[in-house]
Amino acid sequence: MADPSDLLIDRTLVLLRHAKAVPPESMPDLERPLTDRGRADAAAAGRHLVAQGIEADLVLCSPSKRTRETWKQVAEAGVGAGDVWYDKRIYNAGTDELLDVVHEAPAETRTVVVVGHAPGIPWLADELALDGTSPERIELTQKYPTTGLAILHLTCKWADLAANEADLVQYSVPRG
């Protein structure tokens, strides 16, 4: 019998930039909480993901206060998660570091949500998406504001995910 991790299954990757946080001058960057607007926008992102039928098997989240609060609002809006991993490598990560984290997702995981920061999250969405000409792809390359999210589908294993390996299904910026 074939090993289930060898089967090509549809997988979903959601790349979510954290919601609006207080200005960086007010406190250490890792400790910046969400603003009222940020909490409302994060809840709107959660409602949007619920409307898309997204349930996370695994959430990979930066340990910063604003990313943890973003995930909390998304979850309270109804997005379930099998497991949540807070990984310091996501904070200030570029595409290579983010891919390293995603590569570690268990093979049987169907849906992964990454909650992180710019510019890493926008760069990764751009690098992974196959179609460089779709209106959504063009939009995400021009601006990926707070609470911006990309939903990508792929059929490769998490460990094999590389540039141009995913289909950009949707790019949106939910607002509360």
C-alpha positions in Angstrom: 0.0 0.0 0.0 1.2 3.5 -0.9 2.4 5.8 1.8 -0.3 8.5 2.2 2.4 11.3 2.2 3.4 10.2 -1.3 -0.1 10.9 -2.7 -0.6 14.1 -4.5 -3.4 15.8 -2.7 -4.9 19.3 -3.0 -3.4 21.6 -0.4 -4.3 25.1 0.5 -1.9 27.8 1.7 -3.2 31.0 3.1 -0.7 33.9 3.5 -2.1 36.5 5.9 -0.3 39.7 6.7 -1.1 40.8 10.3 -3.8 43.5 10.9 -3.1 47.2 11.6 -1.0 47.7 14.7 0.0 50.7 16.9 2.9 52.7 15.4 6.4 51.3 15.9 7.6 54.4 17.7 5.4 53.7 20.7 7.0 50.5 22.0 9.3 47.6 21.0 8.3 46.1 17.7 7.5 42.6 19.0 5.1 44.0 21.6 3.0 46.2 19.3 -0.7 45.3 19.7 -3.5 45.7 17.2 -5.4 48.9 16.9 -9.3 48.9 17.2 -9.3 49.0 13.4 -6.8 46.1 13.3 -9.0 43.9 15.5 -12.1 44.7 13.3 -10.1 44.0 10.1 -8.7 40.7 11.5 -12.2 39.6 12.4 -13.3 40.5 8.9 -10.5 38.4 7.5 -11.7 35.5 9.7 -15.3 35.9 8.4 -13.9 36.0 4.8 -12.0 32.8 5.3 -15.1 31.1 6.8 -17.1 32.2 3.8 -14.4 30.6 1.6 -14.7 27.3 3.5 -11.2 27.6 5.0 -10.4 25.5 8.1 -6.8 25.5 9.1 -5.2 22.1 9.9 -2.1 24.1 10.9 -1.4 27.7 11.6 2.2 29.0 11.5 2.3 32.3 13.3 5.0 34.8 14.1 5.4 35.3 17.9 4.8 39.1 17.7 1.9 40.4 19.6 0.2 41.8 16.5 0.3 38.5 14.6 -0.9 36.5 17.7 -3.8 39.0 18.1 -4.5 38.8 14.4 -4.8 35.0 14.6 -6.9 35.3 17.8 -9.4 37.5 16.0 -9.5 35.3 12.9 -10.1 32.2 15.1 -12.8 34.0 17.1 -14.6 34.8 13.8 -15.0 31.1 13.2 -11.8 29.7 11.5 -10.9 26.5 13.3 -7.3 25.2 13.6 -6.1 21.8 14.3 -2.8 23.1 15.6 -1.0 26.5 16.0 2.7 26.8 15.9 4.3 30.1 17.0 7.7 30.2 15.2 10.2 33.0 15.7 11.6 32.4 12.2 8.5 34.0 10.7 9.2 37.3 12.4 11.1 39.5 9.9 11.5 36.5 7.5 12.1 36.7 3.8 10.8 34.2 1.3 13.5 31.6 2.0 12.9 31.6 5.7 9.2 31.4 5.3 9.5 28.5 2.9 11.7 26.7 5.3 8.9 27.0 7.9 6.2 25.8 5.5 8.4 22.9 4.3 8.1 21.5 7.9 4.3 21.2 7.8 3.3 17.5 8.2 2.7 15.8 4.9 -0.9 14.9 5.7 -1.8 18.6 6.4 -4.3 19.9 3.9 -4.5 23.6 4.8 -1.8 25.8 6.3 -2.3 29.4 7.3 0.8 31.6 7.8 0.3 34.8 9.8 3.3 37.0 9.3 4.7 40.3 8.2 5.6 42.4 5.2 7.6 42.2 3.2 8.0 38.4 3.6 4.4 37.4 3.2 3.8 39.5 0.0 7.1 38.3 -1.4 6.2 34.7 -0.8 2.8 35.0 -2.3 4.3 36.6 -5.4 7.1 34.0 -5.7 4.7 31.0 -5.3 2.0 32.1 -7.7 2.1 30.5 -11.1 0.0 33.0 -13.1 1.8 36.4 -13.4 -0.9 38.0 -15.4 -4.1 37.6 -13.4 -5.6 40.8 -12.0 -5.3 39.4 -8.5 -1.6 38.6 -9.0 -0.9 42.1 -10.4 -2.8 43.6 -7.5 -0.9 41.7 -4.8 2.4 42.7 -6.4 1.5 46.3 -6.2 0.1 46.5 -2.7 -0.3 44.0 0.1 -1.6 46.1 3.1 -2.3 44.9 6.6 -4.9 42.1 6.6 -4.1 41.3 3.0 -4.4 37.6 2.3 -3.6 35.3 -0.5 -5.2 31.9 -0.9 -3.1 29.5 -3.0 -3.8 25.9 -4.0 -1.0 23.4 -4.7 -0.7 19.7 -5.4 3.0 19.2 -4.4 4.1 18.1 -0.9 4.7 20.9 1.6 8.4 19.9 1.6 8.6 20.3 -2.2 6.9 23.7 -2.4 9.0 26.1 -4.5 8.6 29.2 -6.7 5.8 28.9 -9.3 4.3 25.8 -7.6 0.9 27.2 -6.6 -2.2 28.6 -8.2 -3.3 32.0 -6.8 -7.0 31.3 -6.1 -7.8 34.6 -4.5 -6.2 37.8 -3.2 -8.2 40.1 -0.9 -8.0 42.7 1.8 -10.9 42.2 4.2 -11.9 45.2 6.2 -14.1 45.4 9.3 
